[in-house]
Amino acid sequence: WTFSFSKNNVFRVTHVKTDKPEDFEAEQPYELAPDKKTVILKNTGRPDDKFSIIELSDSLLKINVFYSDSAYMVFGRKD
């Protein structure tokens, strides 16, 4: 799995499947809440997904996932 947040506010997920010939890829817009405490994935036809930010810097994004206090993902900056 690869997850990325682009400078033009697009969140992208890719997954190369080993058991099937096709790969999975999805994109959707995202935004950083004005208070910089939440990443919001903008959905069509259903409520937006909101992820609390644990840590945010120029090189790191750490967010809660699955609406859990203990599950999180860490993203590093790739130049």
KOLGU-4560 file (N, C-alpha, C; in nm, 3 decimals, padded with zeros to 5 digits):
<recs>
<n_xx: 00.084 n_yy: -00.118 n_zz: 00.000 ca_xx: 00.000 ca_yy: 00.000 ca_zz: 00.000 c_xx: 00.088 c_yy: 00.124 c_zz: 00.000 mol: A seq: 1 type: TRP>
<n_xx: 00.047 n_yy: 00.223 n_zz: -00.077 ca_xx: 00.113 ca_yy: 00.352 ca_zz: -00.075 c_xx: 00.006 c_yy: 00.458 c_zz: -00.055 mol: A seq: 2 type: THR>
<n_xx: 00.029 n_yy: 00.548 n_zz: 00.039 ca_xx: -00.061 ca_yy: 00.659 ca_zz: 00.067 c_xx: 00.017 c_yy: 00.787 c_zz: 00.047 mol: A seq: 3 type: PHE>
<n_xx: -00.044 n_yy: 00.886 n_zz: -00.016 ca_xx: 00.026 ca_yy: 01.013 ca_zz: -00.032 c_xx: -00.071 c_yy: 01.130 c_zz: -00.030 mol: A seq: 4 type: SER>
<n_xx: -00.019 n_yy: 01.242 n_zz: 00.015 ca_xx: -00.090 ca_yy: 01.369 ca_zz: 00.016 c_xx: -00.011 c_yy: 01.464 c_zz: -00.073 mol: A seq: 5 type: PHE>
<n_xx: -00.070 n_yy: 01.511 n_zz: -00.182 ca_xx: 00.004 ca_yy: 01.598 ca_zz: -00.274 c_xx: -00.012 c_yy: 01.745 c_zz: -00.235 mol: A seq: 6 type: SER>
<n_xx: 00.073 n_yy: 01.827 n_zz: -00.293 ca_xx: 00.068 ca_yy: 01.972 ca_zz: -00.269 c_xx: -00.060 c_yy: 02.033 c_zz: -00.324 mol: A seq: 7 type: LYS>
<n_xx: -00.122 n_yy: 01.969 n_zz: -00.423 ca_xx: -00.244 ca_yy: 02.023 ca_zz: -00.481 c_xx: -00.369 c_yy: 01.962 c_zz: -00.417 mol: A seq: 8 type: ASN>
<n_xx: -00.356 n_yy: 01.918 n_zz: -00.292 ca_xx: -00.466 ca_yy: 01.870 ca_zz: -00.208 c_xx: -00.538 c_yy: 01.747 c_zz: -00.264 mol: A seq: 9 type: ASN>
<n_xx: -00.460 n_yy: 01.650 n_zz: -00.312 ca_xx: -00.516 ca_yy: 01.522 ca_zz: -00.356 c_xx: -00.453 c_yy: 01.411 c_zz: -00.272 mol: A seq: 10 type: VAL>
<n_xx: -00.540 n_yy: 01.331 n_zz: -00.209 ca_xx: -00.497 ca_yy: 01.213 ca_zz: -00.134 c_xx: -00.504 c_yy: 01.096 c_zz: -00.230 mol: A seq: 11 type: PHE>
<n_xx: -00.400 n_yy: 01.014 n_zz: -00.234 ca_xx: -00.393 ca_yy: 00.903 ca_zz: -00.328 c_xx: -00.356 c_yy: 00.774 c_zz: -00.255 mol: A seq: 12 type: ARG>
<n_xx: -00.425 n_yy: 00.666 n_zz: -00.292 ca_xx: -00.397 ca_yy: 00.533 ca_zz: -00.239 c_xx: -00.367 c_yy: 00.441 c_zz: -00.357 mol: A seq: 13 type: VAL>
<n_xx: -00.259 n_yy: 00.368 n_zz: -00.349 ca_xx: -00.230 ca_yy: 00.266 ca_zz: -00.449 c_xx: -00.195 c_yy: 00.135 c_zz: -00.380 mol: A seq: 14 type: THR>
<n_xx: -00.229 n_yy: 00.025 n_zz: -00.444 ca_xx: -00.201 ca_yy: -00.106 ca_zz: -00.389 c_xx: -00.176 c_yy: -00.202 c_zz: -00.505 mol: A seq: 15 type: HIS>
<n_xx: -00.059 n_yy: -00.260 n_zz: -00.507 ca_xx: -00.026 ca_yy: -00.360 ca_zz: -00.607 c_xx: -00.068 c_yy: -00.494 c_zz: -00.549 mol: A seq: 16 type: VAL>
<n_xx: -00.165 n_yy: -00.558 n_zz: -00.615 ca_xx: -00.217 ca_yy: -00.685 ca_zz: -00.566 c_xx: -00.130 c_yy: -00.799 c_zz: -00.618 mol: A seq: 17 type: LYS>
<n_xx: -00.091 n_yy: -00.886 n_zz: -00.529 ca_xx: -00.009 ca_yy: -01.000 ca_zz: -00.570 c_xx: -00.093 c_yy: -01.117 c_zz: -00.618 mol: A seq: 18 type: THR>
<n_xx: -00.221 n_yy: -01.123 n_zz: -00.577 ca_xx: -00.305 ca_yy: -01.236 ca_zz: -00.612 c_xx: -00.399 c_yy: -01.210 c_zz: -00.729 mol: A seq: 19 type: ASP>
<n_xx: -00.399 n_yy: -01.086 n_zz: -00.782 ca_xx: -00.486 ca_yy: -01.050 ca_zz: -00.893 c_xx: -00.406 c_yy: -00.964 c_zz: -00.992 mol: A seq: 20 type: LYS>
<n_xx: -00.442 n_yy: -00.969 n_zz: -01.118 ca_xx: -00.362 ca_yy: -00.895 ca_zz: -01.217 c_xx: -00.377 c_yy: -00.743 c_zz: -01.211 mol: A seq: 21 type: PRO>
<n_xx: -00.488 n_yy: -00.691 n_zz: -01.157 ca_xx: -00.507 ca_yy: -00.546 ca_zz: -01.158 c_xx: -00.459 c_yy: -00.483 c_zz: -01.027 mol: A seq: 22 type: GLU>
<n_xx: -00.416 n_yy: -00.358 n_zz: -01.038 ca_xx: -00.376 ca_yy: -00.281 ca_zz: -00.921 c_xx: -00.494 c_yy: -00.195 c_zz: -00.878 mol: A seq: 23 type: ASP>
<n_xx: -00.492 n_yy: -00.154 n_zz: -00.752 ca_xx: -00.596 ca_yy: -00.068 ca_zz: -00.699 c_xx: -00.540 c_yy: 00.073 c_zz: -00.686 mol: A seq: 24 type: PHE>
<n_xx: -00.616 n_yy: 00.171 n_zz: -00.731 ca_xx: -00.573 ca_yy: 00.309 ca_zz: -00.718 c_xx: -00.696 c_yy: 00.396 c_zz: -00.697 mol: A seq: 25 type: GLU>
<n_xx: -00.686 n_yy: 00.490 n_zz: -00.603 ca_xx: -00.797 ca_yy: 00.582 ca_zz: -00.577 c_xx: -00.740 c_yy: 00.718 c_zz: -00.539 mol: A seq: 26 type: ALA>
<n_xx: -00.815 n_yy: 00.822 n_zz: -00.574 ca_xx: -00.778 ca_yy: 00.958 ca_zz: -00.539 c_xx: -00.901 c_yy: 01.032 c_zz: -00.489 mol: A seq: 27 type: GLU>
<n_xx: -00.878 n_yy: 01.126 n_zz: -00.399 ca_xx: -00.985 ca_yy: 01.213 ca_zz: -00.355 c_xx: -00.924 c_yy: 01.339 c_zz: -00.296 mol: A seq: 28 type: GLN>
<n_xx: -00.999 n_yy: 01.449 n_zz: -00.301 ca_xx: -00.947 ca_yy: 01.573 ca_zz: -00.245 c_xx: -00.940 c_yy: 01.567 c_zz: -00.092 mol: A seq: 29 type: PRO>
<n_xx: -00.849 n_yy: 01.643 n_zz: -00.038 ca_xx: -00.839 ca_yy: 01.656 ca_zz: 00.108 c_xx: -00.816 c_yy: 01.801 c_zz: 00.142 mol: A seq: 30 type: TYR>
<n_xx: -00.838 n_yy: 01.832 n_zz: 00.269 ca_xx: -00.804 ca_yy: 01.966 ca_zz: 00.318 c_xx: -00.758 c_yy: 01.955 c_zz: 00.463 mol: A seq: 31 type: GLU>
<n_xx: -00.680 n_yy: 02.051 n_zz: 00.502 ca_xx: -00.635 ca_yy: 02.065 ca_zz: 00.640 c_xx: -00.730 c_yy: 02.164 c_zz: 00.706 mol: A seq: 32 type: LEU>
<n_xx: -00.789 n_yy: 02.126 n_zz: 00.818 ca_xx: -00.882 ca_yy: 02.216 ca_zz: 00.887 c_xx: -00.810 c_yy: 02.345 c_zz: 00.925 mol: A seq: 33 type: ALA>
<n_xx: -00.881 n_yy: 02.457 n_zz: 00.929 ca_xx: -00.818 ca_yy: 02.586 ca_zz: 00.961 c_xx: -00.739 c_yy: 02.585 c_zz: 01.092 mol: A seq: 34 type: PRO>
<n_xx: -00.783 n_yy: 02.507 n_zz: 01.190 ca_xx: -00.710 ca_yy: 02.501 ca_zz: 01.317 c_xx: -00.590 c_yy: 02.406 c_zz: 01.311 mol: A seq: 35 type: ASP>
<n_xx: -00.568 n_yy: 02.339 n_zz: 01.198 ca_xx: -00.457 ca_yy: 02.245 ca_zz: 01.174 c_xx: -00.458 c_yy: 02.129 c_zz: 01.272 mol: A seq: 36 type: LYS>
<n_xx: -00.577 n_yy: 02.088 n_zz: 01.317 ca_xx: -00.590 ca_yy: 01.975 ca_zz: 01.409 c_xx: -00.658 c_yy: 01.855 c_zz: 01.344 mol: A seq: 37 type: LYS>
<n_xx: -00.702 n_yy: 01.870 n_zz: 01.217 ca_xx: -00.776 ca_yy: 01.764 ca_zz: 01.151 c_xx: -00.744 c_yy: 01.762 c_zz: 01.001 mol: A seq: 38 type: THR>
<n_xx: -00.724 n_yy: 01.641 n_zz: 00.946 ca_xx: -00.717 ca_yy: 01.621 ca_zz: 00.801 c_xx: -00.855 c_yy: 01.572 c_zz: 00.760 mol: A seq: 39 type: VAL>
<n_xx: -00.912 n_yy: 01.634 n_zz: 00.657 ca_xx: -01.046 ca_yy: 01.599 ca_zz: 00.611 c_xx: -01.037 c_yy: 01.544 c_zz: 00.470 mol: A seq: 40 type: ILE>
<n_xx: -01.080 n_yy: 01.418 n_zz: 00.451 ca_xx: -01.089 ca_yy: 01.361 ca_zz: 00.317 c_xx: -01.229 c_yy: 01.389 c_zz: 00.266 mol: A seq: 41 type: LEU>
<n_xx: -01.237 n_yy: 01.462 n_zz: 00.155 ca_xx: -01.364 ca_yy: 01.507 ca_zz: 00.099 c_xx: -01.427 c_yy: 01.393 c_zz: 00.019 mol: A seq: 42 type: LYS>
<n_xx: -01.545 n_yy: 01.350 n_zz: 00.060 ca_xx: -01.616 ca_yy: 01.240 ca_zz: -00.004 c_xx: -01.734 c_yy: 01.290 c_zz: -00.086 mol: A seq: 43 type: ASN>
<n_xx: -01.773 n_yy: 01.213 n_zz: -00.184 ca_xx: -01.890 ca_yy: 01.242 ca_zz: -00.265 c_xx: -02.000 c_yy: 01.145 c_zz: -00.226 mol: A seq: 44 type: THR>
<n_xx: -02.116 n_yy: 01.195 n_zz: -00.189 ca_xx: -02.229 ca_yy: 01.109 ca_zz: -00.159 c_xx: -02.233 c_yy: 01.051 c_zz: -00.019 mol: A seq: 45 type: GLY>
<n_xx: -02.138 n_yy: 01.086 n_zz: 00.065 ca_xx: -02.138 ca_yy: 01.041 ca_zz: 00.204 c_xx: -02.059 c_yy: 01.142 c_zz: 00.287 mol: A seq: 46 type: ARG>
<n_xx: -02.072 n_yy: 01.137 n_zz: 00.419 ca_xx: -01.999 ca_yy: 01.234 ca_zz: 00.502 c_xx: -01.847 c_yy: 01.224 c_zz: 00.482 mol: A seq: 47 type: PRO>
<n_xx: -01.780 n_yy: 01.336 n_zz: 00.497 ca_xx: -01.634 ca_yy: 01.339 ca_zz: 00.486 c_xx: -01.570 c_yy: 01.259 c_zz: 00.598 mol: A seq: 48 type: ASP>
<n_xx: -01.451 n_yy: 01.203 n_zz: 00.570 ca_xx: -01.373 ca_yy: 01.134 ca_zz: 00.673 c_xx: -01.282 c_yy: 01.236 c_zz: 00.739 mol: A seq: 49 type: ASP>
<n_xx: -01.280 n_yy: 01.236 n_zz: 00.872 ca_xx: -01.198 ca_yy: 01.332 ca_zz: 00.947 c_xx: -01.102 c_yy: 01.256 c_zz: 01.037 mol: A seq: 50 type: LYS>
<n_xx: -00.974 n_yy: 01.294 n_zz: 01.030 ca_xx: -00.869 ca_yy: 01.228 ca_zz: 01.106 c_xx: -00.797 c_yy: 01.331 c_zz: 01.193 mol: A seq: 51 type: PHE>
<n_xx: -00.797 n_yy: 01.309 n_zz: 01.323 ca_xx: -00.729 ca_yy: 01.399 ca_zz: 01.416 c_xx: -00.579 c_yy: 01.393 c_zz: 01.395 mol: A seq: 52 type: SER>
<n_xx: -00.517 n_yy: 01.509 n_zz: 01.396 ca_xx: -00.372 ca_yy: 01.516 ca_zz: 01.382 c_xx: -00.307 c_yy: 01.506 c_zz: 01.519 mol: A seq: 53 type: ILE>
<n_xx: -00.215 n_yy: 01.412 n_zz: 01.531 ca_xx: -00.138 ca_yy: 01.394 ca_zz: 01.654 c_xx: -00.014 c_yy: 01.483 c_zz: 01.650 mol: A seq: 54 type: ILE>
<n_xx: 00.051 n_yy: 01.485 n_zz: 01.532 ca_xx: 00.172 ca_yy: 01.565 ca_zz: 01.516 c_xx: 00.179 c_yy: 01.612 c_zz: 01.371 mol: A seq: 55 type: GLU>
<n_xx: 00.222 n_yy: 01.735 n_zz: 01.351 ca_xx: 00.236 ca_yy: 01.792 ca_zz: 01.217 c_xx: 00.358 c_yy: 01.882 c_zz: 01.215 mol: A seq: 56 type: LEU>
<n_xx: 00.447 n_yy: 01.858 n_zz: 01.119 ca_xx: 00.564 ca_yy: 01.943 ca_zz: 01.100 c_xx: 00.592 c_yy: 01.950 c_zz: 00.950 mol: A seq: 57 type: SER>
<n_xx: 00.701 n_yy: 02.015 n_zz: 00.911 ca_xx: 00.737 ca_yy: 02.021 ca_zz: 00.769 c_xx: 00.774 c_yy: 01.885 c_zz: 00.712 mol: A seq: 58 type: ASP>
<n_xx: 00.812 n_yy: 01.790 n_zz: 00.797 ca_xx: 00.857 ca_yy: 01.660 ca_zz: 00.746 c_xx: 00.774 c_yy: 01.542 c_zz: 00.794 mol: A seq: 59 type: SER>
<n_xx: 00.671 n_yy: 01.564 n_zz: 00.879 ca_xx: 00.598 ca_yy: 01.453 ca_zz: 00.937 c_xx: 00.450 c_yy: 01.486 c_zz: 00.957 mol: A seq: 60 type: LEU>
<n_xx: 00.365 n_yy: 01.387 n_zz: 00.929 ca_xx: 00.223 ca_yy: 01.396 ca_zz: 00.960 c_xx: 00.185 c_yy: 01.266 c_zz: 01.031 mol: A seq: 61 type: LEU>
<n_xx: 00.134 n_yy: 01.278 n_zz: 01.152 ca_xx: 00.091 ca_yy: 01.162 ca_zz: 01.231 c_xx: -00.056 c_yy: 01.183 c_zz: 01.263 mol: A seq: 62 type: LYS>
<n_xx: -00.143 n_yy: 01.091 n_zz: 01.216 ca_xx: -00.287 ca_yy: 01.106 ca_zz: 01.234 c_xx: -00.349 c_yy: 00.982 c_zz: 01.298 mol: A seq: 63 type: ILE>
<n_xx: -00.457 n_yy: 01.004 n_zz: 01.373 ca_xx: -00.537 ca_yy: 00.893 ca_zz: 01.424 c_xx: -00.615 c_yy: 00.832 c_zz: 01.308 mol: A seq: 64 type: ASN>
<n_xx: -00.632 n_yy: 00.701 n_zz: 01.309 ca_xx: -00.712 ca_yy: 00.633 ca_zz: 01.207 c_xx: -00.815 c_yy: 00.544 c_zz: 01.275 mol: A seq: 65 type: VAL>
<n_xx: -00.916 n_yy: 00.508 n_zz: 01.202 ca_xx: -01.023 ca_yy: 00.419 ca_zz: 01.248 c_xx: -01.095 c_yy: 00.477 c_zz: 01.370 mol: A seq: 66 type: PHE>
<n_xx: -01.090 n_yy: 00.610 n_zz: 01.385 ca_xx: -01.158 ca_yy: 00.678 ca_zz: 01.498 c_xx: -01.120 c_yy: 00.614 c_zz: 01.632 mol: A seq: 67 type: TYR>
<n_xx: -00.992 n_yy: 00.580 n_zz: 01.642 ca_xx: -00.938 ca_yy: 00.515 ca_zz: 01.761 c_xx: -00.838 c_yy: 00.608 c_zz: 01.829 mol: A seq: 68 type: SER>
<n_xx: -00.827 n_yy: 00.598 n_zz: 01.961 ca_xx: -00.727 ca_yy: 00.676 ca_zz: 02.034 c_xx: -00.588 c_yy: 00.614 c_zz: 02.024 mol: A seq: 69 type: ASP>
<n_xx: -00.581 n_yy: 00.485 n_zz: 01.985 ca_xx: -00.452 ca_yy: 00.418 ca_zz: 01.984 c_xx: -00.401 c_yy: 00.380 c_zz: 01.845 mol: A seq: 70 type: SER>
<n_xx: -00.485 n_yy: 00.383 n_zz: 01.742 ca_xx: -00.442 ca_yy: 00.349 ca_zz: 01.607 c_xx: -00.403 c_yy: 00.477 c_zz: 01.534 mol: A seq: 71 type: ALA>
<n_xx: -00.285 n_yy: 00.475 n_zz: 01.468 ca_xx: -00.241 ca_yy: 00.593 ca_zz: 01.397 c_xx: -00.153 c_yy: 00.554 c_zz: 01.279 mol: A seq: 72 type: TYR>
<n_xx: -00.136 n_yy: 00.648 n_zz: 01.187 ca_xx: -00.045 ca_yy: 00.634 ca_zz: 01.073 c_xx: 00.051 c_yy: 00.751 c_zz: 01.075 mol: A seq: 73 type: MET>
<n_xx: 00.172 n_yy: 00.724 n_zz: 01.030 ca_xx: 00.274 ca_yy: 00.826 ca_zz: 01.023 c_xx: 00.316 c_yy: 00.841 c_zz: 00.877 mol: A seq: 74 type: VAL>
<n_xx: 00.317 n_yy: 00.966 n_zz: 00.827 ca_xx: 00.359 ca_yy: 00.996 ca_zz: 00.692 c_xx: 00.483 c_yy: 01.082 c_zz: 00.698 mol: A seq: 75 type: PHE>
<n_xx: 00.584 n_yy: 01.045 n_zz: 00.620 ca_xx: 00.704 ca_yy: 01.126 ca_zz: 00.610 c_xx: 00.706 c_yy: 01.199 c_zz: 00.477 mol: A seq: 76 type: GLY>
<n_xx: 00.774 n_yy: 01.309 n_zz: 00.474 ca_xx: 00.782 ca_yy: 01.391 ca_zz: 00.352 c_xx: 00.881 c_yy: 01.329 c_zz: 00.255 mol: A seq: 77 type: ARG>
<n_xx: 00.839 n_yy: 01.318 n_zz: 00.131 ca_xx: 00.927 ca_yy: 01.267 ca_zz: 00.025 c_xx: 00.945 c_yy: 01.380 c_zz: -00.076 mol: A seq: 78 type: LYS>
<n_xx: 01.067 n_yy: 01.423 n_zz: -00.095 ca_xx: 01.092 ca_yy: 01.533 ca_zz: -00.189 c_xx: 01.123 c_yy: 01.482 c_zz: -00.328 mol: A seq: 79 type: ASP>
</recs>
